[in-house]
């Protein structure tokens, strides 16, 4: 598959994540962020495990646990904590700095030299997102700021380590995604019970909302995301991240009756331009590219996983 098609498919992940806020506020029980994170991660992980029918072996037990903690188990609670404690949009602004985190981590862990081009593109993306989502509000909360920075650092580190460690031989992205979602969900479960208590009663809209979040918004989206990490550079993938707050702004305008000011529209254009620019000319590191060629551009395992995944979860994408 051509790189442009891979970029477009990977971009569906942050676009889907941009719908999370609207679904959460319109359909789900209020003040249950940890339960929502649990319902996103664990059912999706168990479903993908059942489809892939592959468990980790050897060192991949602890690697899957580390990646699951960074990308899911720590990221979800920290993200929700920052969103609750910070003024409007600030958590999204800190999150949009993810490309800068990944550029730095890629230099340390992957040996990819940080370029002025990538740094300036990351700054432009973060500034564009800030114009879209940032609102005048009260003083910043220290705990909220630390949680926002930690959530961004957690996801960024998970992205780079996912690229560095790759996948075991014969294991496709479907299994790798299932390992991480299950590990992350198991980490969130006791925290949700301790902090929020017993699960709330669910009505039909809430059940539908959780089904969407677990299937299309998490199972399929994270599969596309980790598949993209395997085929693109870590920096390229993370530059797709700003599509999430931009999608949230568009959904708010179209579905929730929110308005977009000229400044917000300009910010959307700047952030989207930086996202596109971040895909131009990027190539995997030589070591990673060599490994990709050795494994084949699209293994038979991955082909079978794609067929099974789309057969079972395809209806979720049409919700």
MIGUNU-141322 format. One record per atom (N, C-alpha, C): x, y, z. Coordinates in steps of 0.02 Angstrom, whole numbers, plus 32768, in hexadecimal, padded with zeros to 4 digits. Layout:
# residues N
XYZ ...
END
This chain:
# residues 319
802A7FC48000 800080008000 802C803E8000 801A80707FD9 804280AC7FD4 804180D28016 807780FA8020 807D811E805F 8043814E806A 802C81708035 7FF5819F803D 7FB6817E8057 7FA88140803F 7F6E811C8057 7F78810980A0 7FB580F680B3 7FC380E680F9 7FB881238125 7FCE815D810E 7FC4819B8135 7F7A81A9813E 7F5381A28108 7F0C81B0810D 7EE88180813C 7EFA81408139 7EDB81108166 7EEE811D81AF 7F2D812E81BA 7F44813D81FE 7F21817C8218 7F1581AC81EC 7EF481EA8200 7EAD81DF8219 7E8E81A78205 7E4A8198821C 7E49818F8268 7E82817B8286 7E83817082CE 7E7981B282F4 7EA481E582EB 7E9782238310 7E56824682FC 7E40823C82BF 7E00825882AB 7DC8823882D4 7DCC81F682DD 7D9A81D48306 7D9F81EB834F 7DDB81F38368 7DE4820983AE 7DC7824F83B8 7DC482768383 7DA782B88389 7D5C82B88396 7D3B827F838D 7CF3827A839B 7CE6826583E3 7D1A82558409 7D11823A844D 7CED826C847A 7D0182AC8476 7CE382DE84A3 7C9882E48497 7C8382E78458 7C3B82EF844A 7C1482B18461 7C2F82768454 7C0D82398469 7C08823684B5 7C3E824884D6 7C4082458520 7C0D8275853E 7C0C82B38526 7BDF82E68544 7B9782DB8532 7B8982BE84F8 7B4482B784E2 7B23827584F5 7B4A824184FF 7B2C81FF8508 7B4081DA8547 7B7881EB8565 7B9381C2859C 7B8581E185E0 7B8781B88615 7B7D81D38659 7BB182098669 7B9C823C868E 7BC98273869F 7BFA825E86D6 7C34827E86D5 7C668276870B 7C7C822E8714 7C82820986DE 7C9D81C586E2 7CD581BB86B0 7D0981E686B3 7D3E81E18680 7D6681A18683 7D73818786BF 7D9A814A86C4 7D71810D86AC 7D32810B86BD 7D0780D586A5 7D0380D88659 7CFF8115863D 7CFD811B85F5 7D3E810385D6 7D77811485F4 7DB680FB85DB 7DBA80B085DE 7DA080938614 7D9F804A861C 7D74802A85E6 7D38804785D9 7D0B802B85A8 7D2580338561 7D5080648556 7D70806A8515 7DA58035850B 7DCF802A853E 7E0B80038535 7E007FB7853C 7DE37FA28574 7DE37F5A8583 7DB77F318553 7D787F448545 7D517F1D8515 7D727F1B84D0 7D8E7F5484BB 7DAF7F55847A 7DEB7F278479 7E137F2884AF 7E4D7EFD84B2 7E3B7EB384B1 7E087EA184D8 7DF37E5B84DA 7DD87E448496 7DB47E708473 7D9A7E608431 7DD47E528400 7E067E7E8401 7E3E7E7583D3 7E677E3783E5 7E6D7E298425 7E8F7DEB8439 7E6B7DAD841F 7E287DAF8422 7E007D77840A 7E087D6F83BE 7E0D7DA7839A 7E157DA48352 7E5B7D8D833E 7E8E7DA88360 7ED37D98834D 7EE87D528365 7ECF7D3D83A0 7EDF7CFC83BC 7F2A7CF283C5 7F4C7D2883D9 7F947D2683E4 7FA37D498426 7FC87D288452 7FDC7D478491 80277D57848F 803D7D8784B8 80857D9784B9 80AE7D5B84CF 80ED7D5C84BB 811B7D2884D0 815C7D4984E7 817C7D2B8518 81BD7D43852F 81BC7D8B8546 81EB7DB1852B 81F27DF88540 81B57E22852D 818D7E0984FF 81547E3184E9 811C7E34851D 811F7E0B8551 80EF7E148588 80FB7E5785AA 813A7E6685BB 81477EA685DD 81467EE085AB 815B7ED5856D 81587F0B853C 81107F1F852F 80E37EEF8527 809C7EFE851C 80807F238558 80967F0F8594 807F7F3285D0 80967F7A85D3 80D47F8585C0 80EF7FCA85C0 80CB7FF4858D 80C37FDA8550 80A18000851C 8058800B852E 80377FD9854B 7FF27FE18560 7FEA80168596 801B801985C4 8019804C85F8 8023809185DB 8053809985AF 806380DA8593 802D80F48565 801680CA8536 7FE780DF8503 7F9E80E0851B 7F8E80B9854F 7F4980B28564 7F4180BC85B0 7F60809185D7 7F54808E861F 7F6580CE8644 7F9B80EF8633 7FAD812E8652 7F918169862A 7F90816285E8 7F7B819A85BE 7F3381AE85CA 7F05817E85CB 7EBE818E85D4 7EB081B38615 7EC481978650 7EB581BB868E 7ED582008692 7F148206867C 7F358247867F 7F1382798651 7EFE82628616 7EDC828E85E7 7E9A82A78605 7E73827A8622 7E33828F863F 7E3E82BD867B 7E7182AF86A4 7E8082D986DE 7E91832086C8 7EBB83268695 7ECE8368867D 7E92838D865F 7E678369863A 7E2E8389861B 7DFD83A4864F 7DF783818688 7DC9839786BD 7DE583D286E5 7E2783D786EB 7E4484088718 7E5E844786F5 7E64844586B3 7E7F847E868F 7E4884A7866E 7E5584E88663 7E248511863E 7E1A84F785F7 7DE3850D85D8 7DCF84F38597 7E0584F08564 7E1184B5854A 7E3F84AB8512 7E8884A48524 7E9C84B58562 7EE384B38573 7F00846D856E 7EDA843A8584 7EF383F6857F 7F0183E38536 7ED683F88509 7EE083E984C2 7F1D840D84A7 7F2A844A84BF 7F65846F84A9 7FA5844B84BE 7FA7843584FD 7FE184108514 7FE883CF84ED 7FB083AE84E0 7FB2837084B9 7FCC837B8472 7FBD83B68456 7FD483C38411 801F83CC840C 804083D18446 808A83D58446 80A98390843F 807F835C8438 809883188431 80CD831083FB 80C5832E83BF 80F98327838C 813E833E83A4 8140837283CE 8181838A83E6 819F83578417 817583388441 818D8302846C 81AA82C98442 818582B6840E 819A827D83E5 81DA828C83BF 81E182C983A7 821F82DD8385 825B82D483B3 825482EB83F2 828B82E48421 8299829C8434 826382768442 826C82308454 82878206841A 8273821683DD 828C81F183A3 82D781FB839B 82EF823783AB 8337824383A8 835D821883DA 833F820F8415 836181E9844A 835A819E8440 831D81878431 830F813F8430 8315811F83EB 830B814783B6 830C812A8373 834781438349 836C81728363 83A5818C833E 839181B88304 835481D48305 833E820082D0 834D824882E3 8376826982BC 838C82AC82CC 835182DD82C9 834A830582FE 8316833882FF 8329837082CF 82FC838282A2 830983B68271 82E483F68283 82FD842E826C 82DC846E8277 8297846D8257 8291844B821F 8251844681FC 821C84248227 822F83EC8247 81FE83C8826F 81EC83EE82AE 821C841182CC 820F84388308 81DF847282F8 81EE849682C2 81C384CF82B0 817D84B7829C 8179847E827B 813784638268 8110845182A7 8132843382D8 811184228317 80F88460833C 811F8495833C 810B84D3835C 80CE84F18338 80D084EF82F6 8097850A82CF 805784E382DD 805D84A082E2 8022847782F1 800584888335 8030848D8368 8019849D83AB 7FFA84E283AE 80178513838B 7FFC8556838C 7FB885588368 7FB285348331 7F728531830E 7F3B85138338 7F4B84DC835C 7F1A84BD8388 7F0684ED83C0 7F37851183DA 7F2785408410 7EF6857683F9 7EFB858C83BB 7ECC85BD83A1 7E8685A1839B 7E82855F8390 7E41853F8387 7E1E853283C9 7E43851883FA 7E2284FE8436 7E2C85288475 7E5F85528477 7E6E857584B5 7E3C85AD84C3 7E2385AE8500 7DF385E18514 7E0C86058552 7DF986448559 7E0C866A8594 7DE8864D85D0 7E0E86408605 7DF086228640 7E1B8632867D 7E0F861186B4 7E32861F86F2 7E7A860886F2 7E98860C872D 7EDE85FB8735 7EE985B08728 7F2685A08712 7F36855B8704 7F3E85338745 7F2884F58744 7F2E84C9877D 7F6E84A08775 7F9984A087A9 7FDA847E87A4 7FD284348796 7FA5841387BA 7F9A83CC87B0 7F8183BF8769 7F5583E98750 7F3B83E2870C 7F7283E986D8 7F9D841A86E2 7FD4842586B2 800383E986B2 801583D186EE 8042839886F3 8022835A86D3 7FE1835186DE 7FBF831786C0 7FBE831D8674 7FB38359865A 7FB283638611 7FF6835485F3 802B836D8612 806F836085FA 807F831685FE 806B82F78636 807982B0863F 80548285860C 8015829785FE 7FEF827085CD 800E82758588 802382B18575 804482BA8534 808682958531 80AD82998567 80EC82758569 80E182298566 80AD82128588 809E81CA858A 808E81B08544 806081D18521 804C81BA84DE 808681C184AD 80AD81F784B4 80E682018487 811A81CB8491 812981BB84D0 8159818684DE 8140814384C5 8100813684CE 80E380F884B5 80E880F38469 80DC812B8447 80E1812B83FE 8127811B83E6 8159813A8406 819F812F83F2 81B580E88403 81A380CF843E 81B6808B8450 819380578424 815580658410 8132803983E2 8159803483A0 8173806C838A 819B806D834D 81DE80498358 81FD80548392 823F8037839F 823B7FEB83A5 82097FD283C9 82047F8B83D6 81E47F64839D 81BD7F868373 819D7F64833B 816B7F308353 816B7EF68332 813E7EBF8344 81657E7E8340 81527E4C8368 81727E0A8362 81657DED831D 81917DC28308 818A7DA282C6 81487D7B82C4 81227D85828E 80E37D618286 80A87D7F82AA 80B27DB882CC 807D7DD982F1 806B7E1B82CD 802A7E2382BE 80147E5F829B 7FFE7E9682CB 7FEC7ED082B1 7FD77F0882DB 7F977EFC8301 7F6C7ECE82E8 7F2E7EC0830C 7F3D7EA28351 7F6A7E718353 7F7D7E528393 7FA07E8483C0 7FCF7EAB83A3 7FF37EDC83CB 7FC47F0F83EB 7F937F2483C4 7F617F5383DE 7F387F348416 7F247EF5840C 7EFD7ED28440 7F247ECA8480 7F657EBA847B 7F8E7EB584B8 7F8E7EF684DF 7F987F2D84BB 7F9F7F6E84DD 7F5D7F8584FC 7F277F7D84D7 7EE67F9384F1 7ED17F69852E 7EDF7F29852B 7ECE7EFE8564 7EF87F1085A1 7F397F188597 7F657F2B85CF 7F517F6E85EC 7F437F9E85C0 7F2E7FE085D8 7EEC7FDF85FC 7EBD7FB985E2 7E7B7FB38603 7E807F938647 7EAB7F60864E 7EB47F3F868F 7ED47F6E86C2 7EFD7F9D86AA 7F1A7FCE86D7 7EE7800286EE 7EB9801486C2 7E87804786D2 7E51802B86FF 7E417FEA86F9 7E087FCC871D 7E097FD88768 7E3F7FC7878C 7E3E7FD287D4 7E3C801C87E7 7E5C804687BD 7E5B808E87CB 7E1480A987C4 7DF080938790 7DAB80AA8786 7D7F809487C0 7D87805787D8 7D5E803E880F 7D6E8063884F 7DAE8071885B 7DC280938898 7DAB80DC8899 7DB180FF8861 7DA28146885F 7D5881548853 7D38812E8826 7CF4813D8811 7CC0810D882D 7CD680D7884A 7CA680A88867 7C8980788833 7C50805C8844 7C30802B8818 7C1B804A87D6 7C17802287A2 7C02803C8760 7BBC805A8764 7BAF808E873D 7B6D80AE873E 7B3A80868716 7AFB80948722 7AC6807786F8 7AC8809686B3 7ABE806D8680 7AC58085863B 7A8280818617 7A7080B785F4 7A3580B685C9 7A4A80A58582 7A1B80A48554 7A2A80908510 7A5C80BE84ED 7A55810184F3 7A87812D84D4 7ACE812184F0 7AD381158531 7B158109854E 7B3380C88534 7B0A8094852F 7B2380548514 7B3B805D84CD 7B13808284A4 7B29808F845F 7B6980B7845D 7B6F80E98489 7BAB8111848B 7BE980E8849D 7BE280BD84CF 7C1B809384E3 7C2D806084AD 7BFB8046848A 7C0A80198452 7C32803D841B 7C1D807A840C 7C4380A083DA 7C8A80AD83F1 7C9280C38430 7CD580D28449 7D018093844B 7CE5805B845E 7D0C801E8463 7D1F8002841F 7CF0800583EF 7CFD7FE683AD 7D1F8017837D 7CF980468362 7D1680738330 7D4A80A2834B 7D3C80C08386 7D6780F383A1 7DA680D883C1 7DA6809883D4 7DE1807D83F6 7DFD804083D2 7DD6800A83CA 7DF17FCD83AC 7E0B7FDA8365 7DE17FF6833B 7DF6800382F6 7E29803C82F3 7E1D80728318 7E4880AC8314 7E8F809E832D 7E94807B8365 7ED7806B837E 7EFA80388352 7ED4800A8334 7EF27FDC8304 7F10800382CA 7EEB803382AF 7F05805D8279 7F428085828F 7F3F809E82CD 7F7680C882E7 7FB680A082EE 7FB38065830E 7FEF803D8317 8006801F82D5 7FD9801182A9 7FEC7FFA8265 801280318242 7FFB8070824A 801E80A8822C 806380B28249 806A80A9828A 80AC80B082A9 80DD807E828B 80C58043827A 80F18010825C 810680218215 80E1804D81F3 80EF805A81AD 810B80A081A0 810080CE81CE 8117811381C7 8149812381FE 8169815C81F9 819581708230 816A8186826B 8187818382A7 8162819782E3 814E81E082DF 8179820A82C1 8169825182BA 812F825C828B 812E82398253 80F6823F8225 80B4822E8246 80B481F6826B 807681E1828B 805E821482BE 808B822D82E7 8076825B831C 805F829E8300 807682B182C5 805F82EF82A6 801782EA828E 7FFB82AE828F 7FB482A58280 7F8982B482BE 7FA882B782F9 7F8482C18337 7F5882FF8339 7F6F8339831F 7F4483758321 7F01836E82FD 7EFA833A82D4 7EB9832F82B4 7E83832182E7 7E9683098323 7E6482F98356 7E4183378371 7E65836A838B 7E4283A783A1 7E2083CC8369 7E3C83C9832C 7E1C83EA82F4 7DD983C882E4 7DD8838582E5 7D99836182DA 7D6683718310 7D7E8375834F 7D5183868386 7D3183CA837B 7D5883FA8362 7D3C843D8354 7D08843B831D 7D16841482E8 7CE6840F82B1 7CA683EC82C7 7CAD83B682EE 7C7283938308 7C4983C18334 7C6A83E8835E 7C4784188388 7C20844B835F 7C3D84608328 7C1D849182FC 7BE2847282D7 7BEB843682BB 7BB884168291 7B8083F882BB 7B9383D382F0 7B6183AC8315 7B4883CC8355 7B7183F78373 7B5E841383B5 7B4D845D83B2 7B4D847A8377 7B3984BF8370 7B6B84F28389 7BAA84DE8391 7BDD850D83A7 7BF58537836C 7C108571837B 7C26859F8347 7C72859C833F 7C8A85AD8304 7CD185B282F7 7CE185F982E1 7D0D861A8305 7D20865F82F6 7D54866082BE 7D60869A82A0 7D95869F826D 7DD9868A8288 7DE8869A82C7 7E28868582E4 7E2C863982E8 7DF5861982FC 7DF485D08300 7DFD85B182BB 7DDC85CE8289 7DE485B48245 7E2C85BB822C 7E4B85F3823D 7E9285FD822B 7EBD85C9824E 7EAE85BC828E 7ED4858A82B3 7ECC85458295 7E8E8535827F 7E8384F4825F 7EAC84ED8220 7EAF852381F9 7ED6852181BC 7F20851781CB 7F3A853B81FE 7F8185358210 7F9184EF8229 7F6784D48257 7F7484928272 7F6E845B823D 7F3D84628211 7F35843081DC 7F70843481AB 7F858471819B 7FBF8479816F 7FFD845A818D 8007846281CF 8041844481F0 803C83F881EF 7FFF83DE81F7 7FF5839581F5 8008837981B1 7FF2839B817C 800383858138 804D838C812B 806A83C48140 80B283D08135 80DC839D815A 80C283858194 80E7835381BB 80EB83108199 80C283058165 80C382C58140 80F182C78103 8107830280F0 812E830A80B2 817782F980BF 819082CB8098 81D782BD8099 81ED829080D2 81BF827D80FF 81D282538137 81DC820B8122 821181EC813B 821D81A5812E 82328184816F 822581438175 823B812081B1 8286812381B9 829E811C81F6 82E681198202 830280DE81DC 834380E281C5 835F80AC819D 8358806781BE 836380638200 835D80238222 83168009821F 82E58035822B 829F8020822A 828A800E81E4 82A3803481B3 82908026816D 82AB7FE28158 82E87FD2816E 83067F91815D 82DD7F59817B 82C67F6381B9 829D7F3081DB 825B7F2781B7 823E7F5E819F 81FF7F5A817B 82077F32813B 823F7F3D8118 824A7F1880DA 82547ECE80E8 82757EBF8121 82817E798132 823F7E558142 82117E7A8161 81D17E5C8172 81A07E5A8138 81AD7E848105 817E7E8B80CE 81507EC480DB 813B7EE680A6 81127F2280AF 80CD7F1280C9 80B57ED680BC 80717EC580D3 806E7E7A80DA 807E7E618116 80857E198121 80427DF6811A 80477DB38111 80097D8C810C 7FE37D8E814E 80077D918186 7FE57D9781C7 7FBC7DD781C9 7FDA7E0E81B2 7FB77E4F81B4 7F7C7E4F8184 7F837E2E814B 7F4B7E2B811D 7F107E06813D 7F1E7DCD815D 7EE87DA8817D 7EC97DD081B5 7EF27DF581DC 7ED87E1E8212 7EAB7E5481F7 7EC07E7481C0 7E987EAA81A5 7E547E8F818F 7E537E55816F 7E147E388157 7DE67E298192 7E007E0781C6 7DD87DF681FF 7DBE7E348222 7DEC7E66822C 7DD97EA28250 7DA27EC9822D 7DA97ED281EC 7D787EF981C7 7D357ED481C1 7D387E9081BD 7CFA7E6A81BA 7CD27E7381FA 7CF57E738234 7CD17E748273 7CC17EBA828A 7CF17EE98281 7CE87F2C829E 7CD27F60826A 7CCD7F4B822C 7CB87F7B81F8 7C787FA08207 7C437F7E8221 7C057FA28231 7C0F7FDA8262 7C417FD5828E 7C4B800B82BF 7C5F804B829E 7C8380478265 7C9980828243 7C5F80A88223 7C278086821A 7BEF80A681F9 7BBC80C2822B 7BCD80BE826B 7B9F80D6829D 7B9B8122829A 
END
